[in-house]
Amino acid sequence: MATQQIPVVVLAGFLGSGKTTLLNHLLGAGAGTRIGAIVNDFGSIEIDAMTVAGQVDSMVSLGNGCLCCAVDTSELDTYLERLARPASRIDVIVIEASGLAEPEELIRMILASENDRIVYGGLIEVVDAAEFAGTRARHPELDRHVGIADLVVLNKADRIGDAARQELMDTLADLAPGRPVVCTAYGRIDPELFFDRGAGEDLDAGVRQLSFEDLLRESAGGPASTAGHSHDEHDEHHGHDHGPGEPCTHLHAAYQSVEFTSSEPMNPRRLMDFLDSRPTGLYRIKGFVHFDVPGSRQKFTVHAVGDFLRFYPSPWGRDEERSTQLILIGSGIDAAALRKELATCRDDAPQEASEHSMWGVLRYVAAREE
């Protein structure tokens, strides 16, 4: 069975853009998702409000099952390794780039990691809508940071008018062609835009957060504690955070989630043509694909973020239906058009398929031990 991988998301942005506010929002609104947060220092993370359970080295356990590490760049590999251990039961790792390194350096470190339990989860660039012009003038490298982002978050968008906001959106679209740009205020973005909620967590009362006693015991090779702990639960919604009749004081990042299923096998060449020319605004693709091609009839799990693409082949379950199931996530995407494009990727003559048709897919198969 293939190793379940943990996406590593890089959160970048200039001082004051609101990336720490966004990170705190993710930590508090994960709804059962166990997040490993890697930051430069603990000062900006709302640890007190989330109940500190204990501390080992520079790692703090938050009361909702998340873990927070304060590290510098030289320690990054070490803490990625610790957070990715099965005993930590972490679902996603978020690195706040501030004070650590240039975003490109962090991306290179993640992609170069030999840890088969982690996978690149995207670069999120947070932009301060009210200060963008001034910051850009003082720091020309901001254009480059925006240009390499997989998704741009226009934060504090409530502080500028509609015309200025649209002008800024157009500028960001020029700097990051094809990338989704989402507007928000106070960093309030639905976590599912970035990662799956509760991907590996059981919310039964018998399941508890990892304590630091467990970390120490696990490091020493001993058994983990079995004490019970229940997680805080958060309502999942995409609507406004204000009641009827109350004024809306902040914006909400809108995104679309499109599902595609097919009982017919997919044509590998047509699917790769689609993946190589993804439409504007499409950020994430997840799911699995069925190819009825000699030598490649196993299940191909797909993970795509921005330009990053990986396939992970694994055996089908004994009673598992051979089919393709994909979820596409983005902002400003045309759901009907996406489904139509994917429908044309079905293989109408699988009996004629050649193993050579899989070469495009196999280029993106990760070479790792199962």
KAGIWO-V284931 format. One record per residue. RES is the residue in three letters. PHI is phi in degrees with one decimal (NA if undefined). Layout:
BEGIN
res=RES phi=PHI
res=RES phi=PHI
END
This chain:
BEGIN
res=MET phi=NA
res=ALA phi=-67.6
res=THR phi=-68.1
res=GLN phi=-71.1
res=GLN phi=-99.3
res=ILE phi=-107.4
res=PRO phi=-68.6
res=VAL phi=-111.6
res=VAL phi=-99.7
res=VAL phi=-100.5
res=LEU phi=-108.6
res=ALA phi=-123.2
res=GLY phi=152.8
res=PHE phi=-71.3
res=LEU phi=-51.6
res=GLY phi=88.5
res=SER phi=-73.7
res=GLY phi=107.5
res=LYS phi=-68.9
res=THR phi=-68.9
res=THR phi=-61.2
res=LEU phi=-64.9
res=LEU phi=-62.6
res=ASN phi=-60.9
res=HIS phi=-63.2
res=LEU phi=-62.6
res=LEU phi=-63.7
res=GLY phi=-90.2
res=ALA phi=-118.6
res=GLY phi=-72.2
res=ALA phi=50.7
res=GLY phi=96.9
res=THR phi=-75.8
res=ARG phi=-91.7
res=ILE phi=-102.3
res=GLY phi=-98.6
res=ALA phi=-100.5
res=ILE phi=-113.5
res=VAL phi=-129.2
res=ASN phi=-80.3
res=ASP phi=-155.6
res=PHE phi=-83.7
res=GLY phi=-57.1
res=SER phi=-94.7
res=ILE phi=-92.5
res=GLU phi=-77.2
res=ILE phi=-70.6
res=ASP phi=-56.8
res=ALA phi=-71.0
res=MET phi=-110.4
res=THR phi=68.1
res=VAL phi=-76.1
res=ALA phi=-92.0
res=GLY phi=164.4
res=GLN phi=-148.0
res=VAL phi=-133.5
res=ASP phi=51.9
res=SER phi=-111.1
res=MET phi=-118.3
res=VAL phi=-121.0
res=SER phi=-93.9
res=LEU phi=-91.6
res=GLY phi=-65.1
res=ASN phi=-101.4
res=GLY phi=95.6
res=CYS phi=-84.1
res=LEU phi=-121.7
res=CYS phi=-129.8
res=CYS phi=-116.4
res=ALA phi=-104.8
res=VAL phi=-139.2
res=ASP phi=-112.4
res=THR phi=-59.0
res=SER phi=-64.8
res=GLU phi=-96.1
res=LEU phi=-59.5
res=ASP phi=-58.5
res=THR phi=-61.3
res=TYR phi=-78.8
res=LEU phi=-61.6
res=GLU phi=-62.7
res=ARG phi=-66.7
res=LEU phi=-68.1
res=ALA phi=-84.1
res=ARG phi=-62.6
res=PRO phi=-55.0
res=ALA phi=-63.7
res=SER phi=-74.5
res=ARG phi=51.9
res=ILE phi=-80.1
res=ASP phi=-92.6
res=VAL phi=-152.7
res=ILE phi=-116.1
res=VAL phi=-117.3
res=ILE phi=-104.1
res=GLU phi=-86.4
res=ALA phi=-72.4
res=SER phi=-55.4
res=GLY phi=78.3
res=LEU phi=-94.9
res=ALA phi=-172.0
res=GLU phi=-63.0
res=PRO phi=-53.2
res=GLU phi=-60.7
res=GLU phi=-66.0
res=LEU phi=-63.9
res=ILE phi=-61.3
res=ARG phi=-60.9
res=MET phi=-65.5
res=ILE phi=-67.7
res=LEU phi=-66.4
res=ALA phi=-86.5
res=SER phi=-63.2
res=GLU phi=-91.9
res=ASN phi=-77.6
res=ASP phi=-78.6
res=ARG phi=-94.5
res=ILE phi=-119.0
res=VAL phi=-145.4
res=TYR phi=-60.1
res=GLY phi=-112.8
res=GLY phi=113.0
res=LEU phi=-105.5
res=ILE phi=-104.6
res=GLU phi=-100.8
res=VAL phi=-95.5
res=VAL phi=-116.7
res=ASP phi=-83.1
res=ALA phi=-60.9
res=ALA phi=-76.2
res=GLU phi=-114.3
res=PHE phi=-58.2
res=ALA phi=-60.3
res=GLY phi=-66.1
res=THR phi=-63.9
res=ARG phi=-63.9
res=ALA phi=-67.6
res=ARG phi=-79.6
res=HIS phi=-131.6
res=PRO phi=-58.4
res=GLU phi=-66.1
res=LEU phi=-58.7
res=ASP phi=-59.5
res=ARG phi=-67.3
res=HIS phi=-62.9
res=VAL phi=-63.9
res=GLY phi=-65.0
res=ILE phi=-97.0
res=ALA phi=-69.3
res=ASP phi=-87.1
res=LEU phi=-151.3
res=VAL phi=-111.0
res=VAL phi=-105.4
res=LEU phi=-89.9
res=ASN phi=-89.7
res=LYS phi=59.8
res=ALA phi=-69.0
res=ASP phi=-76.7
res=ARG phi=-91.0
res=ILE phi=-127.5
res=GLY phi=-75.3
res=ASP phi=-61.4
res=ALA phi=-65.3
res=ALA phi=-65.3
res=ARG phi=-65.3
res=GLN phi=-66.8
res=GLU phi=-62.5
res=LEU phi=-67.3
res=MET phi=-59.6
res=ASP phi=-64.9
res=THR phi=-62.8
res=LEU phi=-64.5
res=ALA phi=-64.8
res=ASP phi=-70.9
res=LEU phi=-73.3
res=ALA phi=-129.2
res=PRO phi=-57.4
res=GLY phi=82.3
res=ARG phi=-83.5
res=PRO phi=-69.2
res=VAL phi=-121.4
res=VAL phi=-117.4
res=CYS phi=-96.1
res=THR phi=-158.4
res=ALA phi=-140.3
res=TYR phi=60.3
res=GLY phi=65.3
res=ARG phi=-86.6
res=ILE phi=-126.5
res=ASP phi=-60.8
res=PRO phi=-57.2
res=GLU phi=-68.5
res=LEU phi=-67.0
res=PHE phi=-97.4
res=PHE phi=-159.3
res=ASP phi=-79.1
res=ARG phi=-69.2
res=GLY phi=55.1
res=ALA phi=-59.2
res=GLY phi=-126.8
res=GLU phi=-112.3
res=ASP phi=-98.3
res=LEU phi=-90.0
res=ASP phi=-60.8
res=ALA phi=-61.6
res=GLY phi=-74.1
res=VAL phi=-95.4
res=ARG phi=-126.7
res=GLN phi=-72.6
res=LEU phi=-75.4
res=SER phi=-95.1
res=PHE phi=-75.4
res=GLU phi=-60.1
res=ASP phi=-64.7
res=LEU phi=-60.9
res=LEU phi=-65.0
res=ARG phi=-64.4
res=GLU phi=-65.9
res=SER phi=-64.9
res=ALA phi=-87.1
res=GLY phi=87.2
res=GLY phi=-93.8
res=PRO phi=-75.3
res=ALA phi=-80.4
res=SER phi=-68.1
res=THR phi=-117.9
res=ALA phi=-65.4
res=GLY phi=-87.7
res=HIS phi=-156.6
res=SER phi=-101.9
res=HIS phi=-91.3
res=ASP phi=-65.4
res=GLU phi=-111.8
res=HIS phi=-124.3
res=ASP phi=-66.2
res=GLU phi=-96.0
res=HIS phi=-155.4
res=HIS phi=-117.8
res=GLY phi=-93.4
res=HIS phi=-85.2
res=ASP phi=-94.4
res=HIS phi=-132.4
res=GLY phi=-82.7
res=PRO phi=-58.3
res=GLY phi=86.1
res=GLU phi=-86.3
res=PRO phi=-70.0
res=CYS phi=-83.0
res=THR phi=-100.7
res=HIS phi=-151.5
res=LEU phi=-88.3
res=HIS phi=-128.6
res=ALA phi=-71.9
res=ALA phi=-94.2
res=TYR phi=-147.7
res=GLN phi=-117.8
res=SER phi=-123.5
res=VAL phi=-114.7
res=GLU phi=-103.8
res=PHE phi=-137.4
res=THR phi=-130.8
res=SER phi=-152.7
res=SER phi=-82.3
res=GLU phi=-85.5
res=PRO phi=-64.7
res=MET phi=-96.1
res=ASN phi=-82.2
res=PRO phi=-60.8
res=ARG phi=-67.7
res=ARG phi=-65.2
res=LEU phi=-64.9
res=MET phi=-66.5
res=ASP phi=-60.6
res=PHE phi=-65.0
res=LEU phi=-68.3
res=ASP phi=-78.4
res=SER phi=-132.8
res=ARG phi=-60.6
res=PRO phi=-69.1
res=THR phi=-55.8
res=GLY phi=92.3
res=LEU phi=-81.0
res=TYR phi=-107.1
res=ARG phi=-132.6
res=ILE phi=-132.4
res=LYS phi=-141.7
res=GLY phi=134.4
res=PHE phi=-145.9
res=VAL phi=-127.8
res=HIS phi=-109.5
res=PHE phi=-111.5
res=ASP phi=-96.1
res=VAL phi=-119.6
res=PRO phi=-50.7
res=GLY phi=84.6
res=SER phi=-139.6
res=ARG phi=-94.8
res=GLN phi=-77.4
res=LYS phi=-81.4
res=PHE phi=-109.7
res=THR phi=-73.7
res=VAL phi=-116.7
res=HIS phi=-136.2
res=ALA phi=-133.2
res=VAL phi=-138.0
res=GLY phi=58.4
res=ASP phi=-87.2
res=PHE phi=-78.1
res=LEU phi=-144.0
res=ARG phi=-141.2
res=PHE phi=-114.6
res=TYR phi=-128.3
res=PRO phi=-75.0
res=SER phi=-156.7
res=PRO phi=-66.4
res=TRP phi=-72.6
res=GLY phi=-64.9
res=ARG phi=-56.1
res=ASP phi=-107.9
res=GLU phi=-78.9
res=GLU phi=-70.0
res=ARG phi=-75.4
res=SER phi=-157.9
res=THR phi=-109.7
res=GLN phi=-134.7
res=LEU phi=-126.7
res=ILE phi=-124.9
res=LEU phi=-114.2
res=ILE phi=-124.8
res=GLY phi=-172.1
res=SER phi=-130.7
res=GLY phi=72.5
res=ILE phi=-93.5
res=ASP phi=-99.3
res=ALA phi=-60.5
res=ALA phi=-62.6
res=ALA phi=-65.5
res=LEU phi=-63.8
res=ARG phi=-62.9
res=LYS phi=-65.6
res=GLU phi=-63.0
res=LEU phi=-67.5
res=ALA phi=-61.4
res=THR phi=-73.3
res=CYS phi=-86.5
res=ARG phi=-63.9
res=ASP phi=-92.6
res=ASP phi=-85.7
res=ALA phi=-144.7
res=PRO phi=-61.1
res=GLN phi=-64.4
res=GLU phi=-96.2
res=ALA phi=-65.2
res=SER phi=-109.5
res=GLU phi=-62.0
res=HIS phi=-67.2
res=SER phi=-68.2
res=MET phi=-88.0
res=TRP phi=-56.9
res=GLY phi=-61.5
res=VAL phi=-68.7
res=LEU phi=-64.5
res=ARG phi=-61.4
res=TYR phi=-106.9
res=VAL phi=-84.1
res=ALA phi=-69.0
res=ALA phi=-88.3
res=ARG phi=-149.8
res=GLU phi=-77.9
res=GLU phi=-95.5
END
